Amino acid sequence: MTADPERRLSEALRAQARGGGRSAAPMRDGPARSSATSVRTALVIALLGGAVLGTALALLSLLTPGLLPTLG
């Protein structure tokens, strides 16, 4: 009689490890996907803002020498 409960327990643990058992909560991709999209959008905006600022400073230093302070 002791082998039967042990066998059922081992089968249940194997099924849970394979993902065959019921999960406690359903998995959702909604919030993770939207947060990843917002982070990606923020990074793209920061990159474009840096590129615009760098281009503006480069043009200022080329077109009007002496306008920007020297570094060092």
PQR file with spaces between the fields and no chain letter, atoms N, CA, C, O and H, PARSE charges and radii, in Angstrom:
ATOM       1  N    MET     1       0.793   -1.198    0.000 -0.4000 1.5000
ATOM       2  CA   MET     1       0.000    0.000    0.000 -0.0000 2.0000
ATOM       3  C    MET     1       0.848    1.282    0.000  0.5500 1.7000
ATOM       4  O    MET     1       0.357    2.321   -0.440 -0.5500 1.4000
ATOM       5  N    THR     2       2.060    1.247    0.462 -0.4000 1.5000
ATOM       6  CA   THR     2       2.861    2.470    0.533 -0.0000 2.0000
ATOM       7  C    THR     2       3.369    2.888   -0.835  0.5500 1.7000
ATOM       8  O    THR     2       3.666    4.067   -1.028 -0.5500 1.4000
ATOM       9  H    THR     2       2.459    0.403    0.819  0.4000 1.0000
ATOM      10  N    ALA     3       3.483    1.983   -1.790 -0.4000 1.5000
ATOM      11  CA   ALA     3       3.993    2.330   -3.107 -0.0000 2.0000
ATOM      12  C    ALA     3       2.970    3.132   -3.901  0.5500 1.7000
ATOM      13  O    ALA     3       3.359    3.964   -4.721 -0.5500 1.4000
ATOM      14  H    ALA     3       3.242    1.025   -1.634  0.4000 1.0000
ATOM      15  N    ASP     4       1.684    2.914   -3.687 -0.4000 1.5000
ATOM      16  CA   ASP     4       0.652    3.592   -4.454 -0.0000 2.0000
ATOM      17  C    ASP     4       0.622    5.102   -4.189  0.5500 1.7000
ATOM      18  O    ASP     4       0.644    5.863   -5.157 -0.5500 1.4000
ATOM      19  H    ASP     4       1.367    2.238   -3.021  0.4000 1.0000
ATOM      20  N    PRO     5       0.575    5.581   -2.945 -0.5600 1.5000
ATOM      21  CA   PRO     5       0.602    7.038   -2.731  0.2800 2.0000
ATOM      22  C    PRO     5       1.912    7.675   -3.187  0.5500 1.7000
ATOM      23  O    PRO     5       1.918    8.801   -3.684 -0.5500 1.4000
ATOM      24  N    GLU     6       3.013    6.959   -3.017 -0.4000 1.5000
ATOM      25  CA   GLU     6       4.303    7.496   -3.463 -0.0000 2.0000
ATOM      26  C    GLU     6       4.330    7.620   -4.981  0.5500 1.7000
ATOM      27  O    GLU     6       4.853    8.596   -5.519 -0.5500 1.4000
ATOM      28  H    GLU     6       3.008    6.044   -2.613  0.4000 1.0000
ATOM      29  N    ARG     7       3.768    6.632   -5.668 -0.4000 1.5000
ATOM      30  CA   ARG     7       3.729    6.666   -7.128 -0.0000 2.0000
ATOM      31  C    ARG     7       2.848    7.815   -7.607  0.5500 1.7000
ATOM      32  O    ARG     7       3.204    8.529   -8.544 -0.5500 1.4000
ATOM      33  H    ARG     7       3.344    5.839   -5.231  0.4000 1.0000
ATOM      34  N    ARG     8       1.696    7.990   -6.957 -0.4000 1.5000
ATOM      35  CA   ARG     8       0.811    9.086   -7.356 -0.0000 2.0000
ATOM      36  C    ARG     8       1.464   10.444   -7.108  0.5500 1.7000
ATOM      37  O    ARG     8       1.325   11.371   -7.905 -0.5500 1.4000
ATOM      38  H    ARG     8       1.407    7.410   -6.195  0.4000 1.0000
ATOM      39  N    LEU     9       2.172   10.542   -5.994 -0.4000 1.5000
ATOM      40  CA   LEU     9       2.867   11.798   -5.698 -0.0000 2.0000
ATOM      41  C    LEU     9       3.957   12.076   -6.723  0.5500 1.7000
ATOM      42  O    LEU     9       4.094   13.208   -7.188 -0.5500 1.4000
ATOM      43  H    LEU     9       2.284    9.789   -5.346  0.4000 1.0000
ATOM      44  N    SER    10       4.735   11.056   -7.081 -0.4000 1.5000
ATOM      45  CA   SER    10       5.803   11.271   -8.056 -0.0000 2.0000
ATOM      46  C    SER    10       5.220   11.615   -9.428  0.5500 1.7000
ATOM      47  O    SER    10       5.792   12.436  -10.145 -0.5500 1.4000
ATOM      48  H    SER    10       4.624   10.137   -6.703  0.4000 1.0000
ATOM      49  N    GLU    11       4.091   11.002   -9.808 -0.4000 1.5000
ATOM      50  CA   GLU    11       3.448   11.333  -11.075 -0.0000 2.0000
ATOM      51  C    GLU    11       2.925   12.765  -11.071  0.5500 1.7000
ATOM      52  O    GLU    11       3.028   13.476  -12.071 -0.5500 1.4000
ATOM      53  H    GLU    11       3.626   10.335   -9.226  0.4000 1.0000
ATOM      54  N    ALA    12       2.366   13.179   -9.944 -0.4000 1.5000
ATOM      55  CA   ALA    12       1.848   14.545   -9.838 -0.0000 2.0000
ATOM      56  C    ALA    12       2.985   15.567   -9.918  0.5500 1.7000
ATOM      57  O    ALA    12       2.845   16.604  -10.565 -0.5500 1.4000
ATOM      58  H    ALA    12       2.281   12.601   -9.132  0.4000 1.0000
ATOM      59  N    LEU    13       4.102   15.276   -9.265 -0.4000 1.5000
ATOM      60  CA   LEU    13       5.248   16.196   -9.311 -0.0000 2.0000
ATOM      61  C    LEU    13       5.843   16.278  -10.719  0.5500 1.7000
ATOM      62  O    LEU    13       6.243   17.352  -11.168 -0.5500 1.4000
ATOM      63  H    LEU    13       4.216   14.433   -8.739  0.4000 1.0000
ATOM      64  N    ARG    14       5.898   15.131  -11.416 -0.4000 1.5000
ATOM      65  CA   ARG    14       6.396   15.140  -12.791 -0.0000 2.0000
ATOM      66  C    ARG    14       5.474   15.948  -13.700  0.5500 1.7000
ATOM      67  O    ARG    14       5.935   16.713  -14.547 -0.5500 1.4000
ATOM      68  H    ARG    14       5.573   14.258  -11.051  0.4000 1.0000
ATOM      69  N    ALA    15       4.160   15.768  -13.513 -0.4000 1.5000
ATOM      70  CA   ALA    15       3.204   16.509  -14.340 -0.0000 2.0000
ATOM      71  C    ALA    15       3.306   18.000  -14.083  0.5500 1.7000
ATOM      72  O    ALA    15       3.204   18.799  -15.014 -0.5500 1.4000
ATOM      73  H    ALA    15       3.785   15.146  -12.825  0.4000 1.0000
ATOM      74  N    GLN    16       3.505   18.380  -12.839 -0.4000 1.5000
ATOM      75  CA   GLN    16       3.632   19.801  -12.510 -0.0000 2.0000
ATOM      76  C    GLN    16       4.928   20.367  -13.078  0.5500 1.7000
ATOM      77  O    GLN    16       4.957   21.510  -13.532 -0.5500 1.4000
ATOM      78  H    GLN    16       3.588   17.731  -12.083  0.4000 1.0000
ATOM      79  N    ALA    17       6.000   19.578  -13.057 -0.4000 1.5000
ATOM      80  CA   ALA    17       7.271   20.050  -13.604 -0.0000 2.0000
ATOM      81  C    ALA    17       7.196   20.214  -15.119  0.5500 1.7000
ATOM      82  O    ALA    17       7.839   21.101  -15.680 -0.5500 1.4000
ATOM      83  H    ALA    17       5.976   18.649  -12.688  0.4000 1.0000
ATOM      84  N    ARG    18       6.415   19.364  -15.783 -0.4000 1.5000
ATOM      85  CA   ARG    18       6.248   19.469  -17.230 -0.0000 2.0000
ATOM      86  C    ARG    18       5.262   20.552  -17.604  0.5500 1.7000
ATOM      87  O    ARG    18       5.158   20.909  -18.778 -0.5500 1.4000
ATOM      88  H    ARG    18       5.892   18.644  -15.327  0.4000 1.0000
ATOM      89  N    GLY    19       4.540   21.080  -16.645 -0.4000 1.5000
ATOM      90  CA   GLY    19       3.543   22.096  -16.939 -0.0000 2.0000
ATOM      91  C    GLY    19       2.180   21.501  -17.218  0.5500 1.7000
ATOM      92  O    GLY    19       1.288   22.203  -17.694 -0.5500 1.4000
ATOM      93  H    GLY    19       4.624   20.790  -15.691  0.4000 1.0000
ATOM      94  N    GLY    20       1.999   20.235  -16.935 -0.4000 1.5000
ATOM      95  CA   GLY    20       0.726   19.582  -17.189 -0.0000 2.0000
ATOM      96  C    GLY    20      -0.303   19.852  -16.110  0.5500 1.7000
ATOM      97  O    GLY    20      -1.496   19.636  -16.327 -0.5500 1.4000
ATOM      98  H    GLY    20       2.724   19.665  -16.548  0.4000 1.0000
ATOM      99  N    GLY    21       0.134   20.319  -14.960 -0.4000 1.5000
ATOM     100  CA   GLY    21      -0.796   20.598  -13.875 -0.0000 2.0000
ATOM     101  C    GLY    21      -1.439   21.949  -14.037  0.5500 1.7000
ATOM     102  O    GLY    21      -1.032   22.750  -14.879 -0.5500 1.4000
ATOM     103  H    GLY    21       1.102   20.495  -14.784  0.4000 1.0000
ATOM     104  N    ARG    22      -2.449   22.199  -13.227 -0.4000 1.5000
ATOM     105  CA   ARG    22      -3.110   23.506  -13.278 -0.0000 2.0000
ATOM     106  C    ARG    22      -2.210   24.544  -12.629  0.5500 1.7000
ATOM     107  O    ARG    22      -1.617   24.292  -11.580 -0.5500 1.4000
ATOM     108  H    ARG    22      -2.780   21.549  -12.543  0.4000 1.0000
ATOM     109  N    SER    23      -2.110   25.683  -13.238 -0.4000 1.5000
ATOM     110  CA   SER    23      -1.301   26.749  -12.662 -0.0000 2.0000
ATOM     111  C    SER    23      -2.159   27.547  -11.681  0.5500 1.7000
ATOM     112  O    SER    23      -3.384   27.566  -11.793 -0.5500 1.4000
ATOM     113  H    SER    23      -2.591   25.888  -14.090  0.4000 1.0000
ATOM     114  N    ALA    24      -1.517   28.197  -10.730 -0.4000 1.5000
ATOM     115  CA   ALA    24      -2.242   28.941   -9.706 -0.0000 2.0000
ATOM     116  C    ALA    24      -2.904   30.181  -10.284  0.5500 1.7000
ATOM     117  O    ALA    24      -4.026   30.518   -9.907 -0.5500 1.4000
ATOM     118  H    ALA    24      -0.522   28.181  -10.639  0.4000 1.0000
ATOM     119  N    ALA    25      -2.229   30.855  -11.186 -0.4000 1.5000
ATOM     120  CA   ALA    25      -2.774   32.072  -11.788 -0.0000 2.0000
ATOM     121  C    ALA    25      -2.506   32.040  -13.289  0.5500 1.7000
ATOM     122  O    ALA    25      -1.444   31.588  -13.716 -0.5500 1.4000
ATOM     123  H    ALA    25      -1.318   30.582  -11.493  0.4000 1.0000
ATOM     124  N    PRO    26      -3.437   32.505  -14.079 -0.5600 1.5000
ATOM     125  CA   PRO    26      -3.186   32.518  -15.523  0.2800 2.0000
ATOM     126  C    PRO    26      -2.120   33.543  -15.884  0.5500 1.7000
ATOM     127  O    PRO    26      -2.056   34.626  -15.302 -0.5500 1.4000
ATOM     128  N    MET    27      -1.294   33.187  -16.841 -0.4000 1.5000
ATOM     129  CA   MET    27      -0.232   34.085  -17.280 -0.0000 2.0000
ATOM     130  C    MET    27      -0.799   35.068  -18.297  0.5500 1.7000
ATOM     131  O    MET    27      -1.556   34.686  -19.189 -0.5500 1.4000
ATOM     132  H    MET    27      -1.345   32.308  -17.314  0.4000 1.0000
ATOM     133  N    ARG    28      -0.430   36.319  -18.155 -0.4000 1.5000
ATOM     134  CA   ARG    28      -0.888   37.355  -19.079 -0.0000 2.0000
ATOM     135  C    ARG    28       0.312   38.074  -19.648  0.5500 1.7000
ATOM     136  O    ARG    28       1.276   38.355  -18.936 -0.5500 1.4000
ATOM     137  H    ARG    28       0.185   36.629  -17.430  0.4000 1.0000
ATOM     138  N    ASP    29       0.252   38.372  -20.934 -0.4000 1.5000
ATOM     139  CA   ASP    29       1.335   39.104  -21.584 -0.0000 2.0000
ATOM     140  C    ASP    29       1.015   40.587  -21.713  0.5500 1.7000
ATOM     141  O    ASP    29       1.860   41.351  -22.179 -0.5500 1.4000
ATOM     142  H    ASP    29      -0.531   38.144  -21.512  0.4000 1.0000
ATOM     143  N    GLY    30      -0.160   41.009  -21.321 -0.4000 1.5000
ATOM     144  CA   GLY    30      -0.594   42.389  -21.503 -0.0000 2.0000
ATOM     145  C    GLY    30       0.262   43.413  -20.780  0.5500 1.7000
ATOM     146  O    GLY    30       0.839   44.280  -21.437 -0.5500 1.4000
ATOM     147  H    GLY    30      -0.847   40.389  -20.942  0.4000 1.0000
ATOM     148  N    PRO    31       0.373   43.357  -19.458 -0.5600 1.5000
ATOM     149  CA   PRO    31       1.130   44.392  -18.758  0.2800 2.0000
ATOM     150  C    PRO    31       2.614   44.383  -19.098  0.5500 1.7000
ATOM     151  O    PRO    31       3.216   45.449  -19.227 -0.5500 1.4000
ATOM     152  N    ALA    32       3.208   43.231  -19.243 -0.4000 1.5000
ATOM     153  CA   ALA    32       4.635   43.181  -19.552 -0.0000 2.0000
ATOM     154  C    ALA    32       4.899   43.752  -20.937  0.5500 1.7000
ATOM     155  O    ALA    32       5.899   44.439  -21.150 -0.5500 1.4000
ATOM     156  H    ALA    32       2.720   42.365  -19.138  0.4000 1.0000
ATOM     157  N    ARG    33       4.020   43.475  -21.864 -0.4000 1.5000
ATOM     158  CA   ARG    33       4.207   43.971  -23.221 -0.0000 2.0000
ATOM     159  C    ARG    33       4.049   45.495  -23.261  0.5500 1.7000
ATOM     160  O    ARG    33       4.816   46.174  -23.945 -0.5500 1.4000
ATOM     161  H    ARG    33       3.208   42.918  -21.691  0.4000 1.0000
ATOM     162  N    SER    34       3.075   46.035  -22.544 -0.4000 1.5000
ATOM     163  CA   SER    34       2.882   47.483  -22.571 -0.0000 2.0000
ATOM     164  C    SER    34       4.013   48.215  -21.855  0.5500 1.7000
ATOM     165  O    SER    34       4.406   49.301  -22.280 -0.5500 1.4000
ATOM     166  H    SER    34       2.452   45.484  -21.988  0.4000 1.0000
ATOM     167  N    SER    35       4.545   47.636  -20.770 -0.4000 1.5000
ATOM     168  CA   SER    35       5.652   48.297  -20.088 -0.0000 2.0000
ATOM     169  C    SER    35       6.919   48.233  -20.936  0.5500 1.7000
ATOM     170  O    SER    35       7.714   49.172  -20.941 -0.5500 1.4000
ATOM     171  H    SER    35       4.225   46.753  -20.424  0.4000 1.0000
ATOM     172  N    ALA    36       7.107   47.126  -21.652 -0.4000 1.5000
ATOM     173  CA   ALA    36       8.277   47.036  -22.541 -0.0000 2.0000
ATOM     174  C    ALA    36       8.158   48.046  -23.677  0.5500 1.7000
ATOM     175  O    ALA    36       9.153   48.633  -24.100 -0.5500 1.4000
ATOM     176  H    ALA    36       6.461   46.363  -21.649  0.4000 1.0000
ATOM     177  N    THR    37       6.939   48.245  -24.167 -0.4000 1.5000
ATOM     178  CA   THR    37       6.724   49.215  -25.239 -0.0000 2.0000
ATOM     179  C    THR    37       6.984   50.628  -24.740  0.5500 1.7000
ATOM     180  O    THR    37       7.581   51.436  -25.452 -0.5500 1.4000
ATOM     181  H    THR    37       6.130   47.768  -23.823  0.4000 1.0000
ATOM     182  N    SER    38       6.542   50.937  -23.522 -0.4000 1.5000
ATOM     183  CA   SER    38       6.751   52.287  -23.011 -0.0000 2.0000
ATOM     184  C    SER    38       8.234   52.548  -22.728  0.5500 1.7000
ATOM     185  O    SER    38       8.720   53.661  -22.932 -0.5500 1.4000
ATOM     186  H    SER    38       6.057   50.280  -22.944  0.4000 1.0000
ATOM     187  N    VAL    39       8.943   51.533  -22.263 -0.4000 1.5000
ATOM     188  CA   VAL    39      10.384   51.699  -22.033 -0.0000 2.0000
ATOM     189  C    VAL    39      11.094   51.897  -23.371  0.5500 1.7000
ATOM     190  O    VAL    39      11.979   52.746  -23.489 -0.5500 1.4000
ATOM     191  H    VAL    39       8.548   50.629  -22.098  0.4000 1.0000
ATOM     192  N    ARG    40      10.708   51.118  -24.369 -0.4000 1.5000
ATOM     193  CA   ARG    40      11.326   51.259  -25.691 -0.0000 2.0000
ATOM     194  C    ARG    40      11.042   52.636  -26.270  0.5500 1.7000
ATOM     195  O    ARG    40      11.928   53.256  -26.859 -0.5500 1.4000
ATOM     196  H    ARG    40       9.990   50.429  -24.273  0.4000 1.0000
ATOM     197  N    THR    41       9.821   53.118  -26.110 -0.4000 1.5000
ATOM     198  CA   THR    41       9.462   54.441  -26.616 -0.0000 2.0000
ATOM     199  C    THR    41      10.262   55.527  -25.900  0.5500 1.7000
ATOM     200  O    THR    41      10.738   56.466  -26.537 -0.5500 1.4000
ATOM     201  H    THR    41       9.101   52.615  -25.632  0.4000 1.0000
ATOM     202  N    ALA    42      10.412   55.406  -24.593 -0.4000 1.5000
ATOM     203  CA   ALA    42      11.183   56.392  -23.838 -0.0000 2.0000
ATOM     204  C    ALA    42      12.646   56.408  -24.279  0.5500 1.7000
ATOM     205  O    ALA    42      13.256   57.472  -24.384 -0.5500 1.4000
ATOM     206  H    ALA    42      10.025   54.642  -24.075  0.4000 1.0000
ATOM     207  N    LEU    43      13.202   55.228  -24.534 -0.4000 1.5000
ATOM     208  CA   LEU    43      14.594   55.178  -24.987 -0.0000 2.0000
ATOM     209  C    LEU    43      14.766   55.784  -26.373  0.5500 1.7000
ATOM     210  O    LEU    43      15.756   56.468  -26.631 -0.5500 1.4000
ATOM     211  H    LEU    43      12.706   54.364  -24.449  0.4000 1.0000
ATOM     212  N    VAL    44      13.821   55.543  -27.256 -0.4000 1.5000
ATOM     213  CA   VAL    44      13.898   56.122  -28.608 -0.0000 2.0000
ATOM     214  C    VAL    44      13.783   57.635  -28.536  0.5500 1.7000
ATOM     215  O    VAL    44      14.513   58.344  -29.229 -0.5500 1.4000
ATOM     216  H    VAL    44      13.017   54.987  -27.046  0.4000 1.0000
ATOM     217  N    ILE    45      12.878   58.140  -27.707 -0.4000 1.5000
ATOM     218  CA   ILE    45      12.719   59.595  -27.560 -0.0000 2.0000
ATOM     219  C    ILE    45      13.993   60.217  -26.982  0.5500 1.7000
ATOM     220  O    ILE    45      14.426   61.277  -27.432 -0.5500 1.4000
ATOM     221  H    ILE    45      12.285   57.565  -27.144  0.4000 1.0000
ATOM     222  N    ALA    46      14.591   59.556  -25.985 -0.4000 1.5000
ATOM     223  CA   ALA    46      15.832   60.078  -25.400 -0.0000 2.0000
ATOM     224  C    ALA    46      16.966   60.071  -26.422  0.5500 1.7000
ATOM     225  O    ALA    46      17.767   61.005  -26.471 -0.5500 1.4000
ATOM     226  H    ALA    46      14.238   58.695  -25.619  0.4000 1.0000
ATOM     227  N    LEU    47      17.033   59.027  -27.231 -0.4000 1.5000
ATOM     228  CA   LEU    47      18.075   58.960  -28.261 -0.0000 2.0000
ATOM     229  C    LEU    47      17.894   60.058  -29.297  0.5500 1.7000
ATOM     230  O    LEU    47      18.860   60.718  -29.680 -0.5500 1.4000
ATOM     231  H    LEU    47      16.383   58.269  -27.191  0.4000 1.0000
ATOM     232  N    LEU    48      16.673   60.254  -29.748 -0.4000 1.5000
ATOM     233  CA   LEU    48      16.418   61.310  -30.729 -0.0000 2.0000
ATOM     234  C    LEU    48      16.670   62.695  -30.141  0.5500 1.7000
ATOM     235  O    LEU    48      17.207   63.569  -30.821 -0.5500 1.4000
ATOM     236  H    LEU    48      15.889   59.718  -29.437  0.4000 1.0000
ATOM     237  N    GLY    49      16.288   62.899  -28.889 -0.4000 1.5000
ATOM     238  CA   GLY    49      16.552   64.187  -28.238 -0.0000 2.0000
ATOM     239  C    GLY    49      18.044   64.454  -28.113  0.5500 1.7000
ATOM     240  O    GLY    49      18.493   65.580  -28.324 -0.5500 1.4000
ATOM     241  H    GLY    49      15.852   62.189  -28.336  0.4000 1.0000
ATOM     242  N    GLY    50      18.812   63.430  -27.772 -0.4000 1.5000
ATOM     243  CA   GLY    50      20.269   63.591  -27.689 -0.0000 2.0000
ATOM     244  C    GLY    50      20.891   63.878  -29.040  0.5500 1.7000
ATOM     245  O    GLY    50      21.823   64.674  -29.151 -0.5500 1.4000
ATOM     246  H    GLY    50      18.447   62.515  -27.601  0.4000 1.0000
ATOM     247  N    ALA    51      20.368   63.225  -30.065 -0.4000 1.5000
ATOM     248  CA   ALA    51      20.898   63.465  -31.414 -0.0000 2.0000
ATOM     249  C    ALA    51      20.606   64.893  -31.867  0.5500 1.7000
ATOM     250  O    ALA    51      21.459   65.541  -32.474 -0.5500 1.4000
ATOM     251  H    ALA    51      19.610   62.579  -29.974  0.4000 1.0000
ATOM     252  N    VAL    52      19.401   65.383  -31.572 -0.4000 1.5000
ATOM     253  CA   VAL    52      19.043   66.756  -31.952 -0.0000 2.0000
ATOM     254  C    VAL    52      19.889   67.761  -31.178  0.5500 1.7000
ATOM     255  O    VAL    52      20.382   68.732  -31.751 -0.5500 1.4000
ATOM     256  H    VAL    52      18.709   64.857  -31.079  0.4000 1.0000
ATOM     257  N    LEU    53      20.056   67.532  -29.881 -0.4000 1.5000
ATOM     258  CA   LEU    53      20.868   68.436  -29.067 -0.0000 2.0000
ATOM     259  C    LEU    53      22.332   68.430  -29.532  0.5500 1.7000
ATOM     260  O    LEU    53      22.956   69.487  -29.634 -0.5500 1.4000
ATOM     261  H    LEU    53      19.655   66.743  -29.415  0.4000 1.0000
ATOM     262  N    GLY    54      22.870   67.255  -29.808 -0.4000 1.5000
ATOM     263  CA   GLY    54      24.253   67.162  -30.282 -0.0000 2.0000
ATOM     264  C    GLY    54      24.446   67.845  -31.618  0.5500 1.7000
ATOM     265  O    GLY    54      25.449   68.523  -31.841 -0.5500 1.4000
ATOM     266  H    GLY    54      22.363   66.397  -29.724  0.4000 1.0000
ATOM     267  N    THR    55      23.475   67.662  -32.514 -0.4000 1.5000
ATOM     268  CA   THR    55      23.563   68.315  -33.820 -0.0000 2.0000
ATOM     269  C    THR    55      23.491   69.831  -33.678  0.5500 1.7000
ATOM     270  O    THR    55      24.222   70.555  -34.355 -0.5500 1.4000
ATOM     271  H    THR    55      22.660   67.111  -32.333  0.4000 1.0000
ATOM     272  N    ALA    56      22.624   70.306  -32.813 -0.4000 1.5000
ATOM     273  CA   ALA    56      22.495   71.753  -32.609 -0.0000 2.0000
ATOM     274  C    ALA    56      23.782   72.337  -32.027  0.5500 1.7000
ATOM     275  O    ALA    56      24.235   73.394  -32.465 -0.5500 1.4000
ATOM     276  H    ALA    56      22.031   69.718  -32.263  0.4000 1.0000
ATOM     277  N    LEU    57      24.365   71.663  -31.053 -0.4000 1.5000
ATOM     278  CA   LEU    57      25.622   72.156  -30.480 -0.0000 2.0000
ATOM     279  C    LEU    57      26.758   72.109  -31.495  0.5500 1.7000
ATOM     280  O    LEU    57      27.593   73.013  -31.540 -0.5500 1.4000
ATOM     281  H    LEU    57      23.996   70.804  -30.697  0.4000 1.0000
ATOM     282  N    ALA    58      26.791   71.060  -32.307 -0.4000 1.5000
ATOM     283  CA   ALA    58      27.839   70.975  -33.328 -0.0000 2.0000
ATOM     284  C    ALA    58      27.694   72.084  -34.350  0.5500 1.7000
ATOM     285  O    ALA    58      28.689   72.687  -34.753 -0.5500 1.4000
ATOM     286  H    ALA    58      26.113   70.326  -32.271  0.4000 1.0000
ATOM     287  N    LEU    59      26.470   72.365  -34.778 -0.4000 1.5000
ATOM     288  CA   LEU    59      26.259   73.454  -35.738 -0.0000 2.0000
ATOM     289  C    LEU    59      26.598   74.805  -35.135  0.5500 1.7000
ATOM     290  O    LEU    59      27.170   75.660  -35.811 -0.5500 1.4000
ATOM     291  H    LEU    59      25.661   71.876  -34.451  0.4000 1.0000
ATOM     292  N    LEU    60      26.249   75.008  -33.864 -0.4000 1.5000
ATOM     293  CA   LEU    60      26.602   76.276  -33.207 -0.0000 2.0000
ATOM     294  C    LEU    60      28.106   76.458  -33.142  0.5500 1.7000
ATOM     295  O    LEU    60      28.618   77.550  -33.389 -0.5500 1.4000
ATOM     296  H    LEU    60      25.785   74.313  -33.315  0.4000 1.0000
ATOM     297  N    SER    61      28.817   75.382  -32.807 -0.4000 1.5000
ATOM     298  CA   SER    61      30.270   75.526  -32.682 -0.0000 2.0000
ATOM     299  C    SER    61      30.941   75.708  -34.041  0.5500 1.7000
ATOM     300  O    SER    61      31.994   76.341  -34.132 -0.5500 1.4000
ATOM     301  H    SER    61      28.401   74.495  -32.606  0.4000 1.0000
ATOM     302  N    LEU    62      30.342   75.160  -35.096 -0.4000 1.5000
ATOM     303  CA   LEU    62      30.931   75.322  -36.424 -0.0000 2.0000
ATOM     304  C    LEU    62      30.590   76.670  -37.050  0.5500 1.7000
ATOM     305  O    LEU    62      31.440   77.307  -37.671 -0.5500 1.4000
ATOM     306  H    LEU    62      29.487   74.647  -35.023  0.4000 1.0000
ATOM     307  N    LEU    63      29.353   77.094  -36.885 -0.4000 1.5000
ATOM     308  CA   LEU    63      28.904   78.305  -37.567 -0.0000 2.0000
ATOM     309  C    LEU    63      29.296   79.583  -36.845  0.5500 1.7000
ATOM     310  O    LEU    63      29.560   80.601  -37.484 -0.5500 1.4000
ATOM     311  H    LEU    63      28.662   76.576  -36.380  0.4000 1.0000
ATOM     312  N    THR    64      29.335   79.540  -35.526 -0.4000 1.5000
ATOM     313  CA   THR    64      29.709   80.738  -34.763 -0.0000 2.0000
ATOM     314  C    THR    64      30.812   80.375  -33.770  0.5500 1.7000
ATOM     315  O    THR    64      30.527   80.096  -32.606 -0.5500 1.4000
ATOM     316  H    THR    64      29.120   78.713  -35.006  0.4000 1.0000
ATOM     317  N    PRO    65      32.042   80.376  -34.210 -0.5600 1.5000
ATOM     318  CA   PRO    65      33.150   80.039  -33.306  0.2800 2.0000
ATOM     319  C    PRO    65      33.245   81.042  -32.162  0.5500 1.7000
ATOM     320  O    PRO    65      33.082   82.247  -32.353 -0.5500 1.4000
ATOM     321  N    GLY    66      33.510   80.524  -30.983 -0.4000 1.5000
ATOM     322  CA   GLY    66      33.660   81.370  -29.793 -0.0000 2.0000
ATOM     323  C    GLY    66      32.362   81.569  -29.045  0.5500 1.7000
ATOM     324  O    GLY    66      32.380   82.160  -27.965 -0.5500 1.4000
ATOM     325  H    GLY    66      33.643   79.545  -30.827  0.4000 1.0000
ATOM     326  N    LEU    67      31.230   81.105  -29.563 -0.4000 1.5000
ATOM     327  CA   LEU    67      29.950   81.253  -28.874 -0.0000 2.0000
ATOM     328  C    LEU    67      29.840   80.340  -27.675  0.5500 1.7000
ATOM     329  O    LEU    67      29.348   80.737  -26.619 -0.5500 1.4000
ATOM     330  H    LEU    67      31.215   80.625  -30.440  0.4000 1.0000
ATOM     331  N    LEU    68      30.302   79.110  -27.847 -0.4000 1.5000
ATOM     332  CA   LEU    68      30.231   78.130  -26.763 -0.0000 2.0000
ATOM     333  C    LEU    68      31.516   78.196  -25.940  0.5500 1.7000
ATOM     334  O    LEU    68      32.593   78.416  -26.493 -0.5500 1.4000
ATOM     335  H    LEU    68      30.701   78.788  -28.706  0.4000 1.0000
ATOM     336  N    PRO    69      31.411   78.009  -24.637 -0.5600 1.5000
ATOM     337  CA   PRO    69      32.636   78.053  -23.819  0.2800 2.0000
ATOM     338  C    PRO    69      33.518   76.826  -24.085  0.5500 1.7000
ATOM     339  O    PRO    69      33.033   75.746  -24.425 -0.5500 1.4000
ATOM     340  N    THR    70      34.816   77.032  -23.920 -0.4000 1.5000
ATOM     341  CA   THR    70      35.765   75.923  -24.130 -0.0000 2.0000
ATOM     342  C    THR    70      35.762   75.010  -22.908  0.5500 1.7000
ATOM     343  O    THR    70      35.495   75.442  -21.787 -0.5500 1.4000
ATOM     344  H    THR    70      35.210   77.909  -23.644  0.4000 1.0000
ATOM     345  N    LEU    71      36.064   73.752  -23.150 -0.4000 1.5000
ATOM     346  CA   LEU    71      36.128   72.791  -22.057 -0.0000 2.0000
ATOM     347  C    LEU    71      37.607   72.515  -21.756  0.5500 1.7000
ATOM     348  O    LEU    71      38.309   71.859  -22.526 -0.5500 1.4000
ATOM     349  H    LEU    71      36.281   73.401  -24.061  0.4000 1.0000
ATOM     350  N    GLY    72      38.049   73.034  -20.618 -0.4000 1.5000
ATOM     351  CA   GLY    72      39.409   72.745  -20.184 -0.0000 2.0000
ATOM     352  C    GLY    72      40.341   73.778  -20.636  0.5500 1.7000
ATOM     353  O    GLY    72      41.537   73.695  -20.359 -0.5500 1.4000
ATOM     354  H    GLY    72      37.479   73.566  -19.992  0.4000 1.0000
